[in-house]
């Protein structure tokens, strides 16, 4: 009988070998909430601007100017293609929504209602405070703008003469027109347009990702924008506009924290607090970037997290980013018209105030979601017959005003889809109530803006 061989240990396999111990990570830069980065940028910008002006430091003045200009230019770089593909995709997404025509009409209706309320508030504040009285400013302090707006320009300017100029000259209203035509045509073509839609959706995601990188630079851009405003104009000049500046901020605050929560509570019948927790990322980014279009990807994401269906939000938010301007196109032109009329000693009557309201409700698209509201202001002044030189009086203070105006714009652009969705019974109330607790991924362009901790942008 043969001997049984002794059992041998199996040879070790890679699976049996001890795994390599994880390498300890080196020290990481502590995370800082995005809002804290923005506040730090504001404070540092004011200090550097004051230093550049008081000590006459030329290189610092130039650095602040270039830093702010480059940040705004980067935002504008993405505007044209972003608007085109966002509008195109949003229109085609309506095919996935029941009662699309009803939702679109309700959205437009509430855009107009909230704009009307905002312009009434602006007029009331202007008539109470008389912002142009006692400023020391005179007509000779103003200068006519290089370009102006009129109703003829507004109406005829919607249709472009070619497909290239709107993109090279950043004529947003014409880009919206081209995108709307392309979107409607794609709907008519049906499945045959699917390759174009797939490409458009991919390009839109690419643009939003690239824009997110720009958004991460917002604290640095804030330093340049605020610093240059202080260094260039100084506190003395700003003091002349103290009443007007306070009026704009108070008017926007009344709409932002008075009218909007009232609409949420009475019309949408929801608790306003979750809205502000959820929408805060877009509101604070709008305050810094001064661009509704630049903030649009974040606005859309926070709107979806507030329980608005994605298919409807992807239509309402891009549409609002180019046409819904409670701050820039309602409160501001109403106050500015009263301010300029008082400087130039022009008496306004009831018919003029009605015209201001009409222009604000109908002409909001002229503002086009870019930094500044000069086109809308010139449109209002030309309608009233007021001197366009008055625009020059307000250019010095415009960057400071534009921050609060744009924050109000963006809040309204998120609010209306929530109101419409609630009234049409398509709002996800569970998502709405827990919006602030929903995890946010950086790829959707809202991580830092939600106040979660992210690496310091600087």
Beta strands, then each sheet from edge to edge (+ up, - down):
strand 1: 32-33
strand 2: 453-454
sheet 1: 1+ 2-
end
